[in-house]
Amino acid sequence: VQLQASGGGLVQAGGSLRLSCRTSGINFRIADMTWYRQAPGKQRDWVATITGGGSASYVDAVQGRFTGSRDYARNTVYLQMNSLEPEDTGVYYCNTFWRDRQWWGQGTQVTVSS
């Protein structure tokens, strides 16, 4: 199983980024995919889950600004992040639970300047 996250960067407050997480080694059509983020000096927190069927749920802090989606042809999950705030700064990780264990991508840095 491999999860490869990309798409992070430096953006000004109010800007947008789209994160991608390309997967292999899982049945992407049924595996729920989750995004977490870890701000400097803080624990890793849940951001969003996109189910195998494409339904999404979000932490309150990003509701209405972030949108998760999936491309089944590319085995890739996305996180579209709009109206970014400095508080969104952190390393973003994609995650899935497959074959009785958690799998993590390598993380992609998002920095939002004020």
C-alpha positions as CSV (number, residue, x, y, z in Angstrom):
1,V,0.0,0.0,0.0
2,Q,1.3,3.4,-0.9
3,L,-0.2,6.8,-0.4
4,Q,1.5,9.7,-2.1
5,A,0.3,13.2,-1.1
6,S,1.1,16.4,-3.0
7,G,-0.1,19.8,-3.7
8,G,1.0,21.8,-0.7
9,G,2.6,25.1,-0.9
10,L,2.8,28.7,0.4
11,V,-0.3,30.8,-0.2
12,Q,-1.7,34.1,1.2
13,A,-4.8,34.1,3.4
14,G,-7.9,33.9,1.3
15,G,-6.1,31.8,-1.4
16,S,-6.7,28.2,-2.5
17,L,-4.8,25.0,-2.8
18,R,-5.7,21.5,-4.0
19,L,-4.1,18.6,-2.3
20,S,-3.9,15.2,-4.0
21,C,-3.3,11.7,-2.6
22,R,-2.5,9.1,-5.1
23,T,-3.1,5.5,-3.8
24,S,-2.0,2.1,-4.8
25,G,-2.4,-1.4,-3.2
26,I,-5.9,-0.8,-2.0
27,N,-9.4,-1.2,-3.4
28,F,-9.9,2.4,-3.9
29,R,-13.6,2.0,-4.7
30,I,-14.4,0.9,-1.1
31,A,-11.6,2.3,1.0
32,D,-12.5,5.4,3.0
33,M,-9.8,8.1,2.7
34,T,-9.1,10.6,5.4
35,W,-7.1,13.8,5.6
36,Y,-5.4,14.9,8.8
37,R,-3.2,17.9,9.5
38,Q,-0.6,18.7,12.0
39,A,0.2,22.3,13.0
40,P,3.7,23.1,14.4
41,G,4.0,21.9,17.9
42,K,0.5,20.3,18.0
43,Q,-1.0,16.9,17.6
44,R,-2.3,15.5,14.3
45,D,-6.0,16.4,13.9
46,W,-8.7,15.0,11.7
47,V,-9.8,17.3,8.8
48,A,-12.0,15.3,6.5
49,T,-13.1,11.8,5.5
50,I,-14.2,10.9,2.0
51,T,-15.9,7.5,2.0
52,G,-15.5,4.9,-0.8
53,G,-18.9,6.0,-2.1
54,G,-17.8,9.7,-2.3
55,S,-19.6,11.1,0.7
56,A,-17.5,13.6,2.7
57,S,-17.5,14.9,6.3
58,Y,-15.4,17.7,7.7
59,V,-14.2,19.2,10.9
60,D,-16.2,22.3,11.8
61,A,-13.3,24.6,11.3
62,V,-13.1,23.8,7.5
63,Q,-16.8,23.1,6.8
64,G,-17.8,25.2,3.8
65,R,-14.2,26.0,2.8
66,F,-12.8,22.6,2.0
67,T,-14.2,20.0,-0.4
68,G,-13.1,16.4,-0.7
69,S,-13.5,14.4,-3.8
70,R,-12.3,11.2,-5.5
71,D,-11.2,10.2,-9.0
72,Y,-11.8,6.5,-9.3
73,A,-10.0,6.3,-12.6
74,R,-6.8,7.7,-11.0
75,N,-7.2,6.1,-7.6
76,T,-6.7,9.6,-6.2
77,V,-8.4,11.6,-3.5
78,Y,-8.4,15.4,-3.4
79,L,-8.9,18.1,-0.9
80,Q,-9.8,21.4,-2.4
81,M,-9.1,24.1,0.1
82,N,-10.5,27.6,-0.4
83,S,-10.5,30.7,1.7
84,L,-7.4,29.5,3.4
85,E,-6.6,31.0,6.8
86,P,-3.3,31.1,8.7
87,E,-4.8,28.6,11.1
88,D,-4.9,26.1,8.3
89,T,-1.1,26.0,8.2
90,G,0.4,22.6,8.9
91,V,1.5,19.3,7.3
92,Y,-1.4,17.5,5.7
93,Y,-1.5,13.7,5.6
94,C,-3.7,11.3,3.8
95,N,-4.7,8.1,5.5
96,T,-6.6,5.0,5.1
97,F,-7.4,1.9,7.1
98,W,-6.7,-1.2,5.0
99,R,-6.0,-4.8,5.8
100,D,-6.3,-4.2,9.6
101,R,-3.9,-1.3,9.9
102,Q,-3.6,2.4,9.3
103,W,-1.6,3.6,6.3
104,W,-0.2,7.2,6.0
105,G,1.1,9.3,3.1
106,Q,4.3,11.2,3.6
107,G,2.6,14.6,4.2
108,T,2.6,17.8,2.3
109,Q,3.3,21.2,3.8
110,V,0.7,23.9,3.6
111,T,1.7,27.4,4.8
112,V,-0.8,30.2,4.8
113,S,0.5,33.7,5.3
114,S,-1.5,36.5,6.8
